[in-house]
Amino acid sequence: MQKMYSRSSPSGQVDKNMVPKDQTVRFLLNYSKALRVFEYQSIKFETLLN
């Protein structure tokens, strides 16, 4: 997923303000790895495993 956010656009014109920092991508990836969602009797529970 990090590669998807860090590659340049097909046209070659990338707005530097729109490119996320590596630190931001790393934070989002780590957060998504720690987030667990499970369902119990039609109730969804979200837990953050830290």
DRENLUM-220411 format. One line per 3 residues: number of its first residue (from 1); their letters; for each residue y, z, x of N, C-alpha, C. Coordinates in Angstrom, 1 decimal. Example, Ala and Ser with C-alpha at 12.3 -4.5 7.8 and 13.67 -1.06 7.14 Angstrom:
% DRENLUM-220411
1> AS> -5.7/7.8/13.2/-4.5/7.8/12.3/-3.3/7.8/13.2 | -2.2/7.1/12.8/-1.1/7.1/13.7/0.0/7.9/12.9
***
This chain:
% DRENLUM-220411
1> MQK> -1.2/0.0/0.8/0.0/0.0/0.0/1.3/0.0/0.9 | 1.2/0.7/2.0/2.4/0.7/2.9/2.7/-0.7/3.4 | 1.7/-1.5/3.7/1.9/-2.9/4.1/2.6/-3.7/3.0
4> MYS> 2.3/-3.4/1.8/2.9/-4.1/0.7/4.4/-3.9/0.6 | 4.8/-2.7/0.9/6.2/-2.4/0.8/7.0/-2.8/2.1 | 6.3/-2.9/3.2/7.0/-3.2/4.4/7.1/-4.6/4.8
7> RSS> 6.4/-5.5/4.1/6.5/-7.0/4.5/7.7/-7.6/3.9 | 8.1/-8.7/4.5/9.4/-9.3/4.1/9.1/-10.2/2.8 | 10.2/-10.6/2.2/10.1/-11.4/1.0/9.7/-12.8/1.3
10> PSG> 9.1/-13.5/0.4/8.7/-14.9/0.7/9.9/-15.8/1.1 | 11.0/-15.6/0.5/12.2/-16.4/0.8/12.8/-16.1/2.2 | 12.4/-14.9/2.8/13.0/-14.5/4.0/14.3/-13.8/3.9
13> QVD> 14.8/-13.6/2.7/16.0/-13.0/2.5/15.8/-11.6/1.9 | 15.9/-10.6/2.8/15.6/-9.2/2.4/16.9/-8.4/2.4 | 17.2/-7.8/1.3/18.4/-6.9/1.3/18.0/-5.6/2.0
16> KNM> 18.7/-5.3/3.1/18.3/-4.1/3.9/18.5/-2.8/3.1 | 19.3/-2.8/2.0/19.4/-1.6/1.2/18.2/-1.4/0.3 | 17.4/-2.4/0.1/16.3/-2.4/-0.8/15.0/-2.1/-0.1
19> VPK> 15.0/-2.1/1.2/13.7/-1.8/2.0/13.6/-0.3/2.2 | 12.5/0.3/1.7/12.3/1.7/1.8/12.0/2.1/3.3 | 12.4/3.3/3.6/12.1/3.9/4.9/10.6/4.2/5.0
22> DQT> 10.1/4.2/6.2/8.7/4.5/6.4/8.4/5.9/5.9 | 9.4/6.8/6.1/9.2/8.2/5.7/9.0/8.3/4.1 | 9.8/7.5/3.4/9.7/7.4/1.9/8.3/6.9/1.5
25> VRF> 7.8/5.9/2.1/6.5/5.3/1.8/5.4/6.3/2.1 | 5.5/7.0/3.2/4.5/8.0/3.6/4.5/9.2/2.6 | 5.7/9.6/2.2/5.8/10.7/1.2/5.1/10.3/-0.1
28> LLN> 5.4/9.1/-0.6/4.8/8.7/-1.8/3.3/8.5/-1.7 | 2.8/8.0/-0.6/1.3/7.9/-0.5/0.7/9.2/-0.4 | 1.3/10.2/0.3/0.7/11.5/0.4/0.7/12.2/-0.9
31> YSK> 1.8/12.0/-1.7/1.9/12.6/-3.0/0.8/12.1/-3.9 | 0.6/10.8/-3.9/-0.4/10.1/-4.8/-1.8/10.6/-4.4 | -2.0/10.9/-3.1/-3.3/11.4/-2.7/-3.6/12.8/-3.2
34> ALR> -2.5/13.6/-3.3/-2.7/15.0/-3.7/-2.7/15.2/-5.2 | -2.2/14.2/-6.0/-2.1/14.3/-7.4/-3.5/14.0/-8.1 | -3.9/14.9/-9.0/-5.1/14.7/-9.7/-4.8/14.8/-11.2
37> VFE> -5.3/13.9/-12.0/-5.1/13.9/-13.4/-6.5/13.9/-14.0 | -6.8/14.8/-14.9/-8.0/14.8/-15.6/-7.8/15.2/-17.1 | -8.8/14.7/-17.9/-8.6/14.9/-19.3/-9.7/15.8/-19.8
40> YQS> -9.4/16.8/-20.7/-10.3/17.7/-21.3/-10.0/17.8/-22.7 | -10.9/17.4/-23.6/-10.7/17.4/-25.0/-9.4/16.8/-25.5 | -9.2/15.6/-25.0/-8.0/14.8/-25.3/-6.6/15.4/-24.8
43> IKF> -6.7/16.3/-23.9/-5.5/16.9/-23.3/-5.5/16.5/-21.8 | -4.5/15.9/-21.3/-4.4/15.5/-19.9/-3.7/16.6/-19.1 | -4.4/16.9/-18.0/-3.9/17.9/-17.0/-3.5/17.2/-15.7
46> ETL> -2.4/17.5/-15.2/-2.0/17.0/-13.9/-1.9/18.2/-12.9 | -2.5/18.0/-11.8/-2.5/19.1/-10.8/-2.1/18.5/-9.4 | -1.3/19.2/-8.7/-0.9/18.8/-7.3/-1.7/19.6/-6.3
49> LN> -2.6/19.0/-5.6/-3.4/19.8/-4.7/-2.8/19.9/-3.3 | -2.1/21.0/-3.1/-1.5/21.3/-1.8/-1.9/22.6/-1.4
***
